[in-house]
Structure formats: structure tokens, C-alpha cells
């Protein structure tokens, strides 16, 4: 799924007040149509304080169109490693 990702929208920082620092890893199940449009995103694991922001960001992200012959769409796992404070969220995408 990482190889199809063209642009990941930024994640919004959690609105929990000052001195909040959370980090970790989350797994999202992503369903794409043949054109690369996101059909559905579902959380498989991750911190509930930031998972909603991650689902929203991935839902609006850009993925490449699928290669010819894969006309029925694609389902895969996107793994995000994140570090969040009250000001910003930094993320990296990992391969499974």
C-alpha cells in the first residue's frame, strides 16, 4: 500500500492541552478503487487519541491508480509511525 501512496494529508494534533506527547504505531486498512480513490479506511490498531485524525487524513490522501488488470480495486494495510504534541504531528509510513 505504501508504494501506491502519492500524498498523505497532514494529521491534526490532538486537542488535549499543553505538554501532551504521544507516539507509536498504527495500522489502517485502506480500500481503493481502480483509479486510486479511497473508498474506505478502517483502524486495525493505534492510539484512540489520534486514530480519528489519521483516518481523516488517509481518507483525503492521494494514491496512484492501480496497474492495468487490477480493475476491481485493492485492499491493503498502511502502517503509520507517529509522534504528536499539542502543536504538531509528525508521521512516517512503513512497509508491512
C-alpha positions, -999 to 999 in steps of 0.1 A, spaced: 0 0 0 29 24 7 41 21 -29 7 35 -41 7 65 -17 13 97 -36 5 123 -9 -6 119 27 -27 147 42 -13 162 75 -27 149 107 -43 173 132 -27 174 166 -48 161 195 -67 188 214 -57 177 248 -40 207 263 -4 216 270 25 192 274 8 163 255 32 139 239 21 106 224 39 84 199 35 50 185 24 29 155 -10 25 139 -23 1 113 -50 13 89 -69 -9 64 -74 10 32 -97 1 3 -90 18 -30 -109 16 -63 -90 11 -96 -85 48 -100 -67 51 -66 -96 68 -49 -100 59 -12 -133 40 -7 -129 31 30 -104 34 58 -107 13 90 -84 13 121 -68 -20 129 -47 -7 158 -35 26 172 -39 52 200 -76 63 202 -64 99 208 -50 102 173 -67 74 152 -96 96 141 -72 122 127 -53 95 109 -84 81 93 -95 115 82 -60 123 67 -58 90 48 -93 94 35 -83 126 18 -48 114 6 -38 107 -30 -30 72 -42 -18 61 -76 -42 44 -100 -39 6 -99 -20 -12 -127 -40 -25 -156 -56 -58 -148 -65 -48 -112 -98 -33 -121 -117 -45 -90 -97 -23 -66 -73 -30 -38 -74 -36 -1 -42 -32 19 -26 -22 52 -10 12 57 13 15 87 20 49 102 45 57 129 37 90 146 49 114 173 23 140 184 24 171 206 -2 198 212 13 217 183 20 192 156 21 156 144 50 140 125 44 108 107 63 82 86 49 55 65 63 20 69 60 -12 49 44 -42 65 
